[in-house]
Amino acid sequence: MFGRITVRRTLAILRKELHHIFRNLINLFLVAIAPAFLLLTLGYVFSLDVEHVDLAVLDYDRSELSRAYINRIAAGETFSVVATPADYDALDALLVAGKVDAGLVIPPDFGEKLAAWQPVAVQAMVDSVNAWSGWSILGKIQSASAAVVPKLVGAPGGSLPFEVRGRAWYNVNLESQVSVIPGLLAIVLTMPALALSLSLAREKELRTLEGLVATPMHGGEYLLGKMGAYMLVGIAGVLLSWAVAVWWFHVPFNGSLGVLLALTIVYYFAAMGFSLLTATWLKSQQTALFTIMMVFFVPSFFLTGLIFPVDYSKPGAVLLATLLPATHYIIIARGIFLKGVGVDVLRQPVTILLVGGGLSLLVGVVAFKKRV
């Protein structure tokens, strides 16, 4: 058997396969680019620590010791003081808007008690819509304070009666399900987009699109019609998912169901726009399923802030997170469920979804016209 194998025929098969791979961009992507893409994606998965914390400091003391305490806390790479609110209401507004990760409240008698070696406590308030990051941030504030405060008054490590009293906002008990379930809506609600992609790929496989070529129907009309149908059916999925979250998992819902439905439609627009753009270039349901799962579904678990916050110190992580619609819907869902906020606070993620969906749909329509 082996004696019949010739170098000539082997090289002929090799050239044929290389030609097939390079001629088909999907095959080229799956063979050459997909492994690196998955490695890049999974490389961020195991960067689980909260590397940086944006801090708001409410200093009621305004003494030399309180300023020294703040400066030393912010001297490292972990904390950045990005705001100095005047009162609790201003601090609350920063936490609601997601502009800071935590707030540090220094009492009026901080410097006096610290200088007299009397018991003193500062309050750390954490945005705990993400329970894991909430625990991590509280721990970092406590560790940094324990290292800094004794040095301010020349006390031996650990001998000063100082305490950081933590308070978790929007998820008082730091329950993981309260944090995760609203975020998981962004993952499970990708199913209508996946179904839309498979539908378009199936029609290509069955050649039913050929009959549409002879009609005066525009490609944009065809794609928008399909998208509208899946959006309408997807509303039922939103309502069922909301019921499971609220009634089965007992996740508190502090916002408006109407706002949630409206902004989920915006999310569908972005997700389905991307799905249609992807499916336009795919010829089989199997390839469509694998591509959507790999590029759209799986990374949404790890790069979007679902489990751990996006690491804004790494440009690659920020870029990938921004490109994924789930990143922005997680902010929307958690904001509506746990904070009870409205469109005014969620303007940024909504705008990103609208722009991303519009661009994806536009490119998809142009590509669809050319290929059909």
C-alpha positions as CSV (number, residue, x, y, z in Angstrom):
1,M,0.0,0.0,0.0
2,F,2.7,2.4,1.0
3,G,4.7,1.6,-2.2
4,R,1.8,3.1,-4.3
5,I,2.1,6.5,-2.6
6,T,4.0,8.9,-4.8
7,V,5.4,12.3,-4.0
8,R,3.8,13.8,-7.1
9,R,0.2,12.7,-6.1
10,T,0.8,13.8,-2.5
11,L,2.0,17.2,-3.6
12,A,-1.0,17.5,-5.9
13,I,-3.4,16.8,-3.0
14,L,-1.5,19.2,-0.9
15,R,-1.8,22.0,-3.5
16,K,-5.4,21.3,-4.0
17,E,-6.2,21.6,-0.3
18,L,-4.1,24.7,0.0
19,H,-6.0,26.3,-2.9
20,H,-9.3,25.3,-1.3
21,I,-8.4,26.8,2.1
22,F,-7.1,30.1,0.7
23,R,-10.1,30.4,-1.7
24,N,-12.6,30.0,1.1
25,L,-12.2,32.8,3.6
26,I,-14.2,31.0,6.2
27,N,-12.0,28.0,6.0
28,L,-8.9,30.2,6.1
29,F,-10.3,31.9,9.2
30,L,-11.2,28.6,11.0
31,V,-7.8,27.0,10.1
32,A,-5.4,29.9,10.5
33,I,-7.0,32.6,12.6
34,A,-9.5,30.9,14.9
35,P,-6.8,29.3,17.2
36,A,-5.1,32.6,17.8
37,F,-8.4,34.3,18.3
38,L,-9.5,31.7,20.9
39,L,-6.1,32.0,22.6
40,L,-6.4,35.8,22.7
41,T,-9.9,35.4,24.2
42,L,-9.1,32.8,26.8
43,G,-5.9,34.6,27.7
44,Y,-8.1,37.3,29.3
45,V,-10.3,34.8,31.0
46,F,-7.7,33.9,33.6
47,S,-6.9,37.5,34.4
48,L,-9.4,37.4,37.3
49,D,-8.1,40.0,39.7
50,V,-9.5,43.6,39.8
51,E,-6.4,45.4,38.7
52,H,-7.6,49.0,39.0
53,V,-10.3,50.8,41.0
54,D,-11.8,54.2,40.3
55,L,-12.4,55.8,43.7
56,A,-14.6,58.7,44.8
57,V,-13.5,60.2,48.2
58,L,-15.9,62.1,50.4
59,D,-13.7,63.8,53.0
60,Y,-15.7,65.3,55.8
61,D,-12.5,65.9,57.9
62,R,-10.3,67.8,55.4
63,S,-7.4,67.6,57.8
64,E,-3.7,67.1,57.1
65,L,-3.9,63.4,58.1
66,S,-7.0,62.8,56.0
67,R,-5.3,64.3,52.9
68,A,-2.2,62.2,53.6
69,Y,-4.3,59.1,53.9
70,I,-6.0,59.8,50.6
71,N,-2.7,60.6,48.8
72,R,-1.0,57.4,50.1
73,I,-4.0,55.2,49.1
74,A,-3.9,56.7,45.6
75,A,-0.1,56.6,45.3
76,G,0.0,53.0,44.0
77,E,-1.3,51.7,40.7
78,T,-4.5,50.1,42.2
79,F,-6.5,53.2,43.1
80,S,-7.2,56.4,41.3
81,V,-9.2,59.2,42.9
82,V,-11.4,60.3,40.1
83,A,-14.0,62.3,42.0
84,T,-14.4,64.2,45.3
85,P,-18.2,64.5,45.8
86,A,-19.5,67.1,48.3
87,D,-22.1,64.8,50.0
88,Y,-23.7,61.4,50.0
89,D,-26.2,62.3,47.3
90,A,-23.3,63.2,44.9
91,L,-21.5,60.0,45.8
92,D,-24.7,58.0,45.2
93,A,-25.1,59.6,41.8
94,L,-21.6,58.6,40.8
95,L,-22.2,55.0,41.9
96,V,-25.5,54.8,40.1
97,A,-24.0,56.1,36.9
98,G,-21.1,53.6,37.1
99,K,-18.5,56.4,37.0
100,V,-16.7,55.0,40.1
101,D,-16.2,51.5,41.4
102,A,-16.2,52.5,45.1
103,G,-16.6,55.4,47.4
104,L,-14.5,56.2,50.5
105,V,-16.1,58.3,53.3
106,I,-13.8,59.9,55.8
107,P,-15.5,61.0,59.1
108,P,-15.1,64.6,60.5
109,D,-13.0,63.5,63.4
110,F,-10.6,61.2,61.4
111,G,-7.5,63.3,61.9
112,E,-8.2,64.1,65.6
113,K,-8.9,60.5,66.6
114,L,-6.0,59.2,64.6
115,A,-3.5,61.6,66.1
116,A,-4.8,60.6,69.6
117,W,-4.6,56.9,68.8
118,Q,-8.4,56.5,69.4
119,P,-10.6,54.1,67.5
120,V,-11.4,55.5,64.1
121,A,-13.3,54.0,61.0
122,V,-13.7,55.0,57.4
123,Q,-16.6,53.8,55.3
124,A,-16.0,52.0,52.0
125,M,-19.1,51.8,49.7
126,V,-18.8,49.5,46.8
127,D,-20.9,49.2,43.6
128,S,-21.7,45.5,44.0
129,V,-23.8,44.8,41.0
130,N,-20.9,42.5,40.3
131,A,-20.5,40.5,43.5
132,W,-17.0,39.2,42.8
133,S,-15.5,42.5,42.1
134,G,-17.3,43.9,45.1
135,W,-15.6,41.5,47.4
136,S,-12.2,42.1,45.7
137,I,-12.5,45.9,45.9
138,L,-13.4,45.8,49.6
139,G,-10.5,43.6,50.3
140,K,-8.1,45.9,48.4
141,I,-9.3,49.0,50.3
142,Q,-8.9,47.2,53.6
143,S,-5.4,45.9,52.8
144,A,-4.2,49.3,51.5
145,S,-5.6,51.1,54.5
146,A,-4.0,48.6,56.9
147,A,-0.6,49.3,55.3
148,V,-1.0,53.1,55.1
149,V,-2.6,54.3,58.3
150,P,0.0,53.1,60.8
151,K,2.7,54.9,58.9
152,L,0.8,58.2,59.1
153,V,1.3,58.3,62.9
154,G,4.4,56.1,63.3
155,A,2.5,53.2,64.8
156,P,3.8,49.6,64.6
157,G,1.9,47.6,62.0
158,G,-1.5,46.4,63.3
159,S,-1.4,48.2,66.6
160,L,-3.6,51.2,65.7
161,P,-7.4,50.8,66.3
162,F,-8.4,51.5,62.8
163,E,-11.2,49.9,60.8
164,V,-12.7,50.0,57.3
165,R,-16.4,49.4,57.4
166,G,-17.6,48.1,54.1
167,R,-21.1,48.7,52.6
168,A,-22.3,47.0,49.5
169,W,-24.7,49.0,47.4
170,Y,-27.4,47.4,45.1
171,N,-26.5,43.9,46.3
172,V,-26.3,44.2,50.1
173,N,-25.4,40.6,50.8
174,L,-23.0,40.4,47.8
175,E,-25.0,37.4,46.5
176,S,-23.5,36.1,43.3
177,Q,-26.9,35.2,41.7
178,V,-28.3,38.7,42.2
179,S,-25.3,39.9,40.2
180,V,-25.0,37.2,37.6
181,I,-28.6,36.5,36.6
182,P,-29.2,40.0,35.1
183,G,-25.9,39.8,33.3
184,L,-26.7,36.4,32.0
185,L,-29.7,37.9,30.2
186,A,-27.1,39.3,27.7
187,I,-26.0,35.7,27.0
188,V,-29.3,33.9,26.7
189,L,-30.9,36.6,24.6
190,T,-28.4,36.0,21.9
191,M,-30.4,32.9,20.9
192,P,-32.8,34.8,18.6
193,A,-29.7,36.3,16.8
194,L,-28.2,32.8,16.5
195,A,-31.5,31.5,15.1
196,L,-31.7,34.3,12.6
197,S,-28.2,33.5,11.4
198,L,-29.1,29.8,11.0
199,S,-32.3,30.7,9.2
200,L,-30.4,32.7,6.6
201,A,-27.8,29.9,6.2
202,R,-30.5,27.3,5.8
203,E,-32.1,29.2,3.0
204,K,-28.8,29.4,1.2
205,E,-28.3,25.6,1.7
206,L,-31.8,24.8,0.4
207,R,-31.4,27.4,-2.5
208,T,-34.7,29.1,-1.6
209,L,-33.0,32.4,-2.0
210,E,-32.7,31.9,-5.7
211,G,-36.4,32.5,-6.2
212,L,-36.1,35.9,-4.5
213,V,-33.5,37.0,-7.1
214,A,-36.2,37.2,-9.8
215,T,-38.5,39.4,-7.7
216,P,-38.2,43.2,-7.2
217,M,-37.6,42.7,-3.5
218,H,-34.6,44.7,-2.2
219,G,-32.0,42.9,-0.1
220,G,-32.5,45.4,2.7
221,E,-36.2,44.6,2.8
222,Y,-35.6,40.9,3.0
223,L,-33.1,41.3,5.9
224,L,-35.1,43.8,7.8
225,G,-38.2,41.6,7.4
226,K,-36.4,38.6,8.8
227,M,-34.9,40.7,11.7
228,G,-38.3,42.1,12.6
229,A,-39.9,38.7,12.8
230,Y,-37.2,37.4,15.2
231,M,-37.4,40.6,17.3
232,L,-41.1,40.2,17.8
233,V,-40.8,36.5,18.8
234,G,-37.8,37.4,20.9
235,I,-40.0,39.7,23.1
236,A,-41.6,36.5,24.5
237,G,-38.1,35.3,25.4
238,V,-37.4,38.5,27.3
239,L,-40.6,38.3,29.3
240,L,-40.0,34.6,30.2
241,S,-36.4,35.3,31.1
242,W,-37.5,38.3,33.3
243,A,-40.1,36.0,35.0
244,V,-37.5,33.4,35.7
245,A,-35.0,36.0,37.1
246,V,-37.6,37.7,39.4
247,W,-39.9,34.8,40.5
248,W,-37.5,31.8,40.4
249,F,-34.2,33.3,41.4
250,H,-35.7,36.1,43.4
251,V,-33.5,38.8,41.9
252,P,-34.8,42.2,42.9
253,F,-36.2,44.3,40.0
254,N,-36.1,48.0,40.8
255,G,-36.6,49.4,37.3
256,S,-39.3,49.6,34.6
257,L,-40.3,46.5,32.7
258,G,-41.2,48.8,29.7
259,V,-37.7,50.3,29.7
260,L,-36.2,46.8,29.9
261,L,-38.2,45.7,26.9
262,A,-37.4,48.8,24.8
263,L,-33.7,48.6,25.5
264,T,-33.7,44.8,24.8
265,I,-35.1,45.6,21.3
266,V,-32.1,47.9,20.9
267,Y,-29.8,45.0,22.0
268,Y,-31.6,42.7,19.5
269,F,-31.0,45.3,16.8
270,A,-27.2,45.2,17.5
271,A,-27.0,41.5,18.0
272,M,-29.0,40.6,14.9
273,G,-27.2,43.2,12.8
274,F,-24.0,41.4,13.6
275,S,-25.6,38.0,13.1
276,L,-26.9,39.0,9.6
277,L,-23.6,40.5,8.7
278,T,-21.9,37.2,9.7
279,A,-24.5,35.0,8.0
280,T,-24.2,36.9,4.7
281,W,-20.8,35.4,4.2
282,L,-21.6,31.9,5.4
283,K,-23.0,29.1,3.2
284,S,-24.0,26.4,5.7
285,Q,-25.8,26.1,9.0
286,Q,-22.9,24.2,10.6
287,T,-20.4,27.0,9.8
288,A,-22.9,29.7,10.9
289,L,-23.5,27.9,14.2
290,F,-19.7,27.5,14.9
291,T,-18.8,31.0,13.9
292,I,-21.5,32.7,15.9
293,M,-20.7,30.6,19.0
294,M,-17.0,31.2,18.7
295,V,-17.0,34.9,17.8
296,F,-20.2,36.1,19.5
297,F,-21.4,33.7,22.2
298,V,-18.4,32.2,24.0
299,P,-16.4,35.5,24.4
300,S,-19.5,37.1,25.9
301,F,-19.1,34.9,29.0
302,F,-15.6,36.1,29.8
303,L,-14.8,39.5,28.2
304,T,-17.9,41.6,28.9
305,G,-17.8,42.1,32.6
306,L,-20.2,39.3,33.4
307,I,-18.0,37.7,36.0
308,F,-15.2,40.1,36.4
309,P,-15.1,43.8,35.3
310,V,-13.4,44.8,32.1
311,D,-9.7,45.6,32.7
312,Y,-9.5,49.1,31.3
313,S,-5.7,49.1,31.7
314,K,-5.4,46.6,28.8
315,P,-6.3,48.1,25.4
316,G,-6.9,44.6,23.9
317,A,-9.5,43.7,26.5
318,V,-11.2,47.1,26.1
319,L,-11.4,46.7,22.3
320,L,-12.8,43.2,22.4
321,A,-15.3,44.2,25.1
322,T,-16.5,47.2,23.2
323,L,-17.1,45.2,20.1
324,L,-19.3,42.7,21.9
325,P,-23.0,43.8,22.2
326,A,-23.3,41.8,25.4
327,T,-20.9,44.1,27.2
328,H,-23.3,47.0,26.9
329,Y,-26.4,45.0,27.5
330,I,-25.0,43.7,30.8
331,I,-24.6,47.3,31.9
332,I,-28.2,48.0,30.9
333,A,-29.7,44.9,32.5
334,R,-27.9,45.3,35.8
335,G,-28.7,49.0,35.9
336,I,-32.4,48.4,35.4
337,F,-32.7,45.4,37.7
338,L,-30.5,46.4,40.6
339,K,-30.2,50.2,40.4
340,G,-33.6,51.1,38.9
341,V,-32.1,53.5,36.4
342,G,-33.6,54.7,33.2
343,V,-32.5,55.6,29.7
344,D,-30.9,58.9,30.9
345,V,-28.3,57.0,32.8
346,L,-27.9,54.3,30.2
347,R,-27.4,56.6,27.3
348,Q,-23.9,55.6,26.5
349,P,-24.4,51.8,26.2
350,V,-27.7,52.4,24.3
351,T,-25.9,54.7,21.8
352,I,-23.1,52.2,21.2
353,L,-25.6,49.4,20.5
354,L,-27.6,51.6,18.1
355,V,-24.4,52.7,16.2
356,G,-23.0,49.1,16.1
357,G,-26.2,47.6,15.0
358,G,-26.7,50.2,12.3
359,L,-23.2,49.8,10.9
360,S,-23.5,46.0,10.9
361,L,-26.9,46.1,9.2
362,L,-25.7,48.5,6.6
363,V,-22.6,46.5,5.7
364,G,-24.7,43.3,5.7
365,V,-27.2,44.7,3.3
366,V,-24.5,45.8,0.9
367,A,-22.8,42.5,1.1
368,F,-26.1,40.6,0.7
369,K,-27.0,42.5,-2.5
370,K,-23.6,41.7,-4.0
371,R,-23.7,38.0,-3.1
372,V,-27.4,37.3,-3.9
